[in-house]
Amino acid sequence: MTDVAVSASGLLRRFSELGVLSWADVHPAQHLCFLYGEADERVALAAALAVRALRAGSLCVDLLDAPRAAEQWERADDQPGAGGGAAVPAEAWPESSGWLAAVGASPAVTPGDAPDEGGGRARPLRLAGGLLYLERYWQDQETVRTRVLARLAAVDAPLGVVPDAASDDLRAADQDTAVSTALTSGLTVIAGGPGTGKTHVIARIVRAFTTGPSPALVALAAPTGKAAARMTESLRREGLDRPGAEVAASTVHRLLGWKPGSRTRFRHDDANPLPHDVVIVDELSMVSMTLMARLLAALKPGARLVLVGDPDQLASVEAGAVLADLTQASSLRSAVVRLRHNFRFDGAIAELAGAIRDSDADTALAVLRRGGPVRLMAAPDATDALRARCVRAGTRLFRAATSGDAAGALAALDEHRLLCAHRRGAFGVQHWSRTVTGWLVDDVPGYSAEGEFYVGRPLLMTANTSELGLYNGDTGVVLAGDDGPDAVFATGAGPRRFSPYLLDGLTSVHAMTIHKSQGSQFQHVSVILPPVESPLLTRELLYTAVTRASEGVLLVGGEDAVRSAIARPAARTSGLRSRLDG
């Protein structure tokens, strides 16, 4: 163990040694117990678990279900190659009824729906039923709940809308419903997988709101720069660009006016709302509860909100599963439109994705056994096939980068992407990035990985550089320039060149996590499946990886890993859905 909280004692020490908690979970719990004079170690354990749950993407921890949750968390010492979550003996857990009573009676905990005390005296924890929150995340959830319900109730007349004609294609009936809902409702949630026409629906909505005697002011946004650029490009292909009405999506952070030095404070809020009449957000599955709360708070009264995404994908890397909560809440049934017909994928990729989504492992494996554009391979055969794919794409990328062909290099960059579930270990990005680099050096004539910005280096932004219009998740390539290396990135306005020495947060992207790949599309993807016992191996992870590809998928692993993934839905604890229906 390398991450035991050495200052801890009692239950905190025990759960740290078992690999459930790290020092990053234990220290905040110790601090708040000290501040509030809380001596009960059961309360300290509950507080540490609430922090740990956030790191796993949950908004809170269900104390009555904590043993099951701990089994699904990665070990705190982050040893992905060793497999699954921590094994905790049943007798190590506090007795549930006494545990809840102790937490509920703590001076550090606000019970249920009780208002906070204000005056800077808000307690740090909130217990609602068996769910324990850090107060900040409870408030974010309540902001989302109250404002979503308020927008649902506020049905206004269309804003000078000129709707287009309904489609003659019966397969597009859901699309027609989505458009009409967006034109007449304060809140619309459009849910659908890749190829179901989400972009086409967005284009129809934008066209309706911006055509007519009183055009509405429409904002288009996505969670990442890459997703925003893809949204912009896709809408331009839909023919939205017109003189004086250029289409340009931004990140949600940029739309809200991100303040440097803070991830949660923005220029636009209740006191300074956005000027837009309509706000459309794509790739909502990637939006955290905190960011959703800030967006809702920044909308002006009467503004329409259209939320678009795929609820079967991975949720945000930060806490919350907003899209899943919204689409599953019965109170929002009238606002949710599901796009079911796939217009893009009518072959093996669509068949495989559908089987994964429907939890049908037998069908998924049957598709994979047929071969063709989707395949499952185990070592050593998989290694040879993966090497050939990486070298083929890398050769094209290097040739374009050497010649200074920015568009060609960016196109080659998206030809193939190696995806991993983990960051570290034998199944992680770090290992496979080194491996791919070695293959390229050995197999691509003239390729050299020496120096910080070698020609052909694929780049990934890991930080926001808003003054340059680059954001976390953007990808680019190092090109040969007249005066040294250039870094070229794809933007909504086309390729842009930068001096790489001006950019912070750059890393190589010979491989990337499946989480990072959301909002992106590649011709081919290869996926390193982690061991069956890995808590990251979930249905949503496999579905997200497969649906990043437009032409071909190679899964590297065994049939047992595929079955395990499909049988294991991601578990994120949130009280939003039940509170919406409450």
C-alpha positions in Angstrom: 0.0 0.0 0.0 1.3 3.4 -0.9 -1.7 5.6 0.0 -2.6 4.7 3.6 -3.6 7.8 5.6 -0.9 7.4 8.3 -2.5 10.0 10.6 -5.8 8.1 10.8 -6.9 5.8 13.5 -9.9 3.6 14.2 -12.3 3.1 11.3 -10.6 5.6 9.1 -7.3 3.8 9.4 -8.9 0.4 8.9 -10.7 1.5 5.6 -7.6 3.2 4.4 -5.5 0.0 4.9 -8.2 -2.0 3.1 -7.8 0.3 0.0 -11.3 1.9 0.2 -10.1 5.3 1.3 -7.0 7.4 0.5 -5.5 10.3 2.4 -7.4 12.6 0.1 -10.6 11.2 1.5 -9.5 10.8 5.1 -8.0 14.3 5.7 -11.1 16.3 4.8 -13.2 14.0 7.1 -10.7 14.5 10.0 -10.7 18.3 9.5 -14.5 18.7 9.5 -14.8 16.5 12.6 -12.3 18.6 14.4 -14.0 21.8 13.4 -17.4 20.6 14.6 -16.3 18.7 17.7 -17.4 15.4 16.3 -15.7 12.5 18.1 -17.8 9.6 16.7 -15.6 7.6 14.3 -18.6 6.4 12.4 -19.4 9.9 11.4 -15.8 10.4 10.3 -16.0 7.3 8.2 -19.3 8.5 6.6 -17.7 11.8 5.7 -14.7 10.2 4.2 -16.9 7.9 2.1 -18.9 10.9 0.9 -15.6 12.4 -0.4 -14.6 9.0 -1.9 -17.9 8.7 -3.7 -17.3 12.1 -5.4 -14.1 10.8 -6.8 -16.0 7.8 -8.2 -18.4 10.2 -9.9 -21.3 9.8 -7.5 -23.0 12.9 -6.0 -23.4 11.3 -2.6 -22.9 8.0 -0.8 -25.8 5.8 0.2 -24.8 4.7 3.7 -27.2 1.7 3.5 -25.5 0.5 0.3 -22.0 1.5 1.1 -20.5 -2.0 1.1 -21.7 -2.6 -2.5 -20.4 0.8 -3.6 -17.0 0.1 -2.1 -16.7 -3.1 -4.1 -17.2 -1.1 -7.3 -14.6 1.6 -6.6 -11.1 1.3 -7.8 -8.6 0.7 -5.0 -7.4 3.8 -3.4 -3.8 2.9 -4.2 -4.7 2.9 -7.9 -3.4 -0.4 -9.1 -5.6 -1.1 -12.1 -3.6 -4.0 -13.3 -4.5 -5.8 -10.0 -8.1 -5.5 -10.8 -11.1 -4.6 -8.8 -12.2 -2.7 -5.8 -11.5 -3.2 -2.2 -12.7 -6.3 -0.3 -14.1 -5.2 3.0 -15.1 -7.9 5.6 -18.8 -7.5 6.5 -18.0 -7.1 10.2 -15.8 -4.0 9.4 -18.9 -1.9 8.5 -20.8 -0.1 11.3 -24.3 -1.4 12.0 -26.5 0.5 9.6 -29.3 1.8 11.8 -26.9 3.0 14.5 -24.7 4.5 11.8 -27.5 6.5 10.3 -28.6 7.7 13.7 -25.1 8.9 14.6 -24.6 10.7 11.4 -28.0 12.3 11.6 -27.3 13.6 15.1 -23.9 15.1 14.2 -23.4 18.8 14.5 -21.6 18.7 11.1 -24.8 17.4 9.4 -27.9 19.2 8.2 -30.9 16.8 8.1 -33.1 16.3 5.1 -34.7 19.4 3.5 -33.9 21.7 6.4 -32.5 25.1 5.3 -28.9 25.8 5.9 -28.3 28.2 8.8 -26.9 31.0 6.5 -24.5 33.6 7.7 -21.5 31.5 6.6 -22.5 28.8 9.1 -23.7 26.1 6.7 -22.9 22.7 7.9 -20.5 20.7 5.6 -22.7 17.6 5.3 -26.3 16.9 4.4 -28.2 13.6 5.2 -31.3 13.0 3.1 -32.8 9.6 3.7 -29.7 7.4 3.7 -27.9 9.6 1.2 -25.0 11.6 2.6 -23.8 14.7 0.6 -21.2 17.3 0.9 -23.4 20.4 1.3 -22.1 22.0 -1.8 -23.2 19.1 -4.0 -26.6 19.0 -2.3 -27.1 22.7 -3.2 -26.0 22.0 -6.8 -28.5 19.2 -7.0 -31.3 21.3 -5.5 -30.5 24.2 -8.0 -30.9 21.7 -10.9 -34.1 20.2 -9.5 -35.9 23.5 -8.7 -34.9 25.2 -12.0 -35.6 22.2 -14.2 -39.1 21.9 -12.7 -39.6 25.7 -13.0 -38.7 25.6 -16.7 -40.9 22.6 -17.3 -43.9 24.5 -15.9 -43.1 27.7 -17.9 -44.6 27.0 -21.3 -44.4 30.1 -23.5 -45.7 30.9 -26.9 -43.1 30.4 -29.7 -40.7 33.3 -30.2 -41.7 34.4 -33.7 -40.9 30.9 -34.8 -41.1 29.7 -38.4 -41.3 25.9 -38.1 -40.2 23.8 -41.0 -42.4 21.1 -42.5 -42.6 17.7 -40.9 -40.6 15.0 -42.6 -42.3 12.6 -45.0 -40.0 9.8 -43.7 -41.9 7.9 -41.0 -38.6 6.9 -39.5 -38.1 10.6 -38.6 -41.3 11.0 -36.6 -39.3 11.2 -33.4 -37.2 14.0 -34.9 -40.4 15.9 -35.7 -41.6 15.5 -32.1 -38.2 16.7 -30.8 -38.4 19.9 -33.0 -42.0 20.7 -32.0 -41.3 20.1 -28.3 -38.3 22.5 -28.4 -40.4 25.2 -30.1 -43.1 25.2 -27.5 -41.5 24.2 -24.2 -39.2 25.9 -21.8 -37.2 22.6 -21.4 -36.5 19.9 -24.0 -34.3 16.8 -23.5 -33.4 15.0 -26.8 -31.8 11.6 -26.2 -30.4 9.4 -28.9 -27.3 7.4 -29.9 -24.8 8.2 -32.7 -26.5 8.3 -36.1 -30.1 9.0 -34.8 -30.1 12.5 -36.2 -29.4 14.6 -33.2 -27.4 17.1 -35.2 -30.1 17.3 -37.9 -32.7 18.0 -35.2 -30.5 20.8 -33.7 -30.2 22.3 -37.1 -33.9 22.3 -37.6 -34.5 23.9 -34.2 -31.9 26.6 -34.9 -33.3 27.3 -38.3 -36.8 27.7 -36.9 -35.8 30.0 -34.1 -33.6 32.2 -36.4 -35.8 32.4 -39.4 -38.7 34.9 -39.4 -39.6 38.5 -38.6 -38.2 38.3 -35.0 -35.1 36.0 -35.0 -34.2 34.6 -31.5 -30.7 34.9 -30.2 -29.4 31.3 -30.0 -26.4 29.9 -28.2 -24.8 26.6 -29.1 -22.5 24.9 -26.6 -20.8 21.6 -25.7 -18.8 20.5 -22.7 -15.4 20.3 -24.5 -13.6 22.2 -27.2 -13.4 19.1 -29.4 -17.2 18.5 -29.0 -17.9 22.1 -29.7 -15.8 22.0 -32.9 -17.6 18.9 -34.0 -20.9 20.5 -33.3 -20.0 23.5 -35.4 -18.7 21.4 -38.3 -21.8 19.2 -38.3 -24.2 22.1 -38.3 -22.3 23.7 -41.1 -22.7 20.5 -43.1 -26.5 20.8 -42.4 -26.4 24.1 -44.3 -26.9 26.5 -41.4 -24.2 29.0 -42.4 -25.7 32.0 -44.1 -24.4 35.5 -44.6 -24.6 37.4 -41.3 -25.5 34.2 -39.4 -22.3 32.2 -39.0 -22.7 29.1 -36.8 -20.2 28.7 -34.0 -20.6 26.5 -30.9 -18.5 27.2 -27.8 -17.7 25.3 -24.7 -20.2 25.6 -21.8 -17.4 27.2 -19.8 -16.7 29.8 -22.4 -20.5 30.5 -22.9 -20.8 31.2 -19.1 -17.7 33.3 -19.0 -15.2 31.2 -17.2 -13.2 33.0 -14.5 -9.5 32.1 -14.4 -8.5 30.4 -11.2 -12.0 28.9 -10.6 -13.8 25.9 -12.1 -17.2 26.8 -10.7 -17.4 30.6 -10.8 -18.5 32.4 -14.0 -19.3 35.9 -15.2 -22.9 34.9 -16.1 -25.1 33.9 -13.1 -28.4 34.9 -11.5 -27.3 38.5 -11.2 -25.9 38.7 -14.8 -27.8 36.2 -16.9 -27.0 35.2 -20.5 -28.7 37.3 -23.2 -29.8 34.4 -25.3 -33.4 33.4 -25.9 -32.5 29.8 -26.7 -29.5 27.8 -25.3 -28.8 24.4 -26.9 -26.2 22.1 -25.3 -24.9 19.0 -27.0 -23.2 16.0 -25.4 -25.0 16.5 -22.2 -23.8 13.2 -20.8 -20.5 14.9 -20.2 -21.9 17.7 -18.1 -21.5 17.5 -14.4 -24.1 18.4 -11.8 -22.1 21.5 -10.8 -21.8 22.8 -14.3 -25.5 22.1 -15.0 -26.4 24.1 -11.9 -24.3 27.0 -13.1 -25.9 26.9 -16.5 -29.4 26.8 -15.2 -28.7 29.7 -12.9 -27.3 31.8 -15.8 -30.4 31.5 -18.0 -32.6 34.6 -18.2 -36.3 34.2 -17.4 -38.2 32.8 -20.4 -35.2 31.4 -22.1 -35.6 28.0 -23.7 -33.2 25.2 -22.9 -32.6 22.3 -25.2 -30.4 19.5 -23.9 -29.1 16.9 -26.3 -27.1 13.7 -25.6 -26.8 10.0 -25.4 -27.8 8.7 -21.9 -26.1 5.3 -22.6 -22.6 6.9 -22.8 -20.3 7.4 -19.9 -21.3 10.2 -17.5 -19.2 13.2 -16.7 -15.7 12.6 -15.2 -16.9 14.9 -12.4 -19.8 14.1 -10.1 -23.2 13.5 -11.3 -25.2 11.7 -14.1 -27.4 14.6 -15.1 -28.6 13.3 -18.5 -29.4 9.8 -17.1 -31.3 11.4 -14.2 -33.3 13.7 -16.4 -34.3 11.0 -19.0 -35.4 8.6 -16.2 -37.5 11.0 -14.2 -41.2 10.4 -14.7 -42.0 14.0 -14.0 -40.0 15.0 -17.1 -41.7 12.6 -19.5 -43.3 15.3 -21.5 -40.0 17.1 -22.0 -37.9 14.0 -23.0 -37.9 12.9 -26.7 -36.0 9.7 -27.6 -34.6 9.4 -31.1 -34.6 5.6 -31.9 -33.9 5.1 -35.6 -30.3 5.0 -36.6 -29.6 6.6 -40.0 -25.8 6.4 -40.0 -24.9 3.0 -38.7 -26.8 0.2 -40.4 -24.1 -2.5 -40.2 -22.0 -4.3 -37.6 -21.1 -1.2 -35.5 -24.8 -0.4 -35.0 -25.6 -4.0 -34.3 -22.8 -4.3 -31.7 -23.7 -1.0 -30.0 -27.4 -1.9 -29.8 -26.6 -5.3 -28.3 -24.4 -3.6 -25.7 -27.0 -1.0 -24.9 -29.7 -3.7 -24.5 -27.5 -5.9 -22.3 -27.4 -8.7 -24.8 -24.0 -10.3 -24.5 -24.8 -13.3 -26.7 -25.7 -11.1 -29.6 -22.7 -8.8 -29.1 -20.4 -11.8 -29.1 -22.1 -13.3 -32.2 -21.4 -10.0 -34.0 -17.8 -9.9 -32.9 -17.3 -13.6 -34.0 -18.4 -12.8 -37.5 -15.4 -10.5 -38.0 -15.4 -7.8 -40.6 -15.5 -4.2 -39.4 -15.9 -5.2 -35.7 -13.6 -7.8 -34.2 -12.5 -9.2 -30.9 -8.9 -10.4 -30.6 -6.8 -11.7 -27.7 -3.0 -11.7 -27.4 -0.7 -12.4 -29.2 -2.7 -12.0 -32.4 -4.3 -8.8 -31.2 -0.8 -7.2 -30.7 0.2 -7.8 -34.3 -3.1 -6.4 -35.6 -3.0 -3.4 -33.3 0.6 -2.6 -34.3 -0.4 -2.7 -38.0 -3.2 -0.3 -37.4 -1.2 2.2 -35.3 1.7 2.1 -37.8 -0.5 2.6 -40.8 -2.3 5.6 -39.3 1.0 6.9 -37.9 2.7 6.8 -41.2 0.0 8.9 -42.9 0.1 11.4 -40.0 3.9 11.7 -40.1 4.0 12.2 -43.9 1.4 15.0 -43.7 3.1 16.6 -40.7 6.5 16.5 -42.4 5.1 18.3 -45.5 3.3 20.9 -43.4 -0.1 19.7 -44.6 -2.3 20.8 -41.6 -5.6 19.5 -42.9 -4.1 16.2 -44.0 -2.4 15.8 -40.6 -5.6 16.5 -38.7 -7.5 14.1 -40.9 -4.9 11.4 -40.3 -5.0 12.0 -36.6 -8.7 11.0 -36.6 -8.2 8.0 -38.8 -7.5 5.7 -35.8 -7.5 6.1 -32.1 -6.3 3.7 -29.4 -8.6 3.8 -26.4 -8.0 2.6 -22.8 -10.1 2.4 -19.7 -7.2 3.1 -17.3 -4.6 5.8 -17.2 -1.9 3.6 -15.6 -0.8 0.0 -15.5 -0.6 -2.7 -18.1 -4.0 -1.8 -19.5 -3.6 2.0 -19.3 -2.8 5.0 -21.5 0.7 5.6 -20.2 1.9 2.0 -21.0 0.3 1.9 -24.5 1.4 5.4 -25.4 5.0 4.3 -24.8 4.4 1.1 -26.8 2.9 2.9 -29.8 5.7 5.4 -29.8 8.2 2.5 -30.0 6.4 0.9 -32.8 6.4 4.2 -34.8 10.1 4.7 -34.2 10.9 1.2 -35.4 8.5 0.9 -38.3 8.0 4.5 -39.8 11.1 5.6 -41.8 12.4 9.0 -40.5 10.2 9.0 -37.4 11.9 10.3 -34.3 10.4 10.8 -30.9 13.3 12.9 -29.7 12.7 16.4 -28.3 9.6 17.9 -26.8 7.9 18.9 -30.0 9.0 16.3 -32.6 7.3 16.4 -36.0 4.3 14.2 -36.1 3.7 14.2 -32.3 -0.1 13.9 -31.7 -1.1 16.4 -29.1 -3.9 16.6 -26.4 -4.8 19.7 -24.4 -5.3 18.9 -20.7 -6.0 22.5 -19.6 -8.1 25.4 -20.8 -6.3 28.2 -22.7 -9.3 30.4 -23.3 -7.3 33.4 -24.6 -6.2 31.2 -27.5 -9.5 29.4 -28.0 -8.1 26.0 -26.9 -9.7 23.8 -24.3 -9.2 20.6 -22.3 -9.8 17.7 -24.7 -8.7 19.5 -28.0 -6.4 17.5 -30.1 -3.7 18.6 -32.6 -0.4 17.7 -34.3 3.1 19.1 -34.4 4.0 20.1 -37.9 7.3 21.1 -39.6 7.3 24.9 -39.9 9.5 27.4 -41.6 10.8 28.8 -38.2 10.5 25.6 -36.1 7.7 23.3 -35.1 4.0 24.5 -35.2 1.1 23.0 -33.3 -2.0 22.8 -35.4 -5.4 22.2 -33.9 -8.8 21.7 -35.4 -11.3 24.4 -34.7 -14.8 25.3 -35.9 -13.2 27.8 -38.3 -10.7 25.3 -39.6 -7.1 24.4 -38.7 -5.2 26.9 -36.6 -1.5 27.1 -36.0 0.2 28.0 -32.7 3.7 28.0 -31.3 3.7 24.9 -29.1 5.9 26.8 -26.6 2.9 29.0 -25.8 0.7 26.2 -24.8 0.3 24.8 -21.3 -1.1 21.3 -20.5 0.1 19.5 -23.6 0.5 15.7 -23.6 0.9 13.1 -26.3 -2.2 11.3 -27.5 -0.9 8.1 -29.0 -3.5 6.6 -26.8 -6.3 8.2 -24.7 -8.9 7.2 -22.1 -12.4 6.3 -23.3 -13.6 9.1 -21.1 -11.5 11.7 -23.0 -12.8 10.3 -26.3 -16.4 11.4 -25.7 -17.6 14.0 -28.1 -15.1 12.8 -30.7 -15.5 10.5 -33.7 -12.8 8.4 -35.5 -12.8 6.2 -38.5 -11.4 3.3 -36.6 -10.9 2.6 -32.9 -9.0 0.0 -31.1 -10.0 -0.6 -27.5 -7.8 -2.2 -24.7 -10.2 -4.0 -22.5 -9.2 -4.1 -18.8 -9.4 -7.3 -16.7 -12.9 -8.6 -15.9 -12.4 -7.6 -12.2 -11.7 -3.9 -13.1 -14.5 -1.6 -11.7 -14.1 0.6 -14.8 -15.2 -2.2 -17.1 -18.9 -1.3 -17.5 -21.6 -1.4 -20.1 -21.4 2.4 -20.6 -17.6 2.3 -21.1 -17.8 -0.4 -23.8 -20.8 1.3 -25.5 -19.0 4.7 -25.5 -15.8 3.1 -26.9 -17.6 1.2 -29.7 -19.7 4.3 -30.8 -16.6 6.4 -31.3 -15.9 4.6 -34.5 -17.6 5.2 -37.9 -16.0 2.4 -39.9 -14.3 -0.2 -37.7 -13.7 -1.5 -34.1 -11.0 -3.8 -32.7 -11.6 -4.9 -29.2 -8.4 -6.3 -27.5 -9.3 -8.8 -24.9 -11.3 -11.9 -24.2 -15.0 -12.8 -24.4 -15.1 -12.9 -20.6 -14.3 -9.2 -20.6 -17.1 -8.4 -23.0 -19.6 -10.4 -21.0 -18.4 -8.7 -17.8 -18.8 -5.2 -19.2 -22.2 -5.8 -20.6 -23.5 -7.3 -17.4 -22.2 -4.4 -15.3 -24.0 -1.0 -15.6 -22.2 2.0 -14.2 -23.4 2.9 -10.7 -23.6 6.5 -9.8 -25.4 7.5 -6.7 -27.6 10.6 -7.1 -30.8 11.8 -5.5 -31.8 14.0 -8.4 -34.2 11.6 -10.2 -36.1 10.7 -7.0 -36.2 14.4 -6.0 -37.6 15.4 -9.4 -40.3 12.8 -9.0 -40.9 13.5 -5.3 
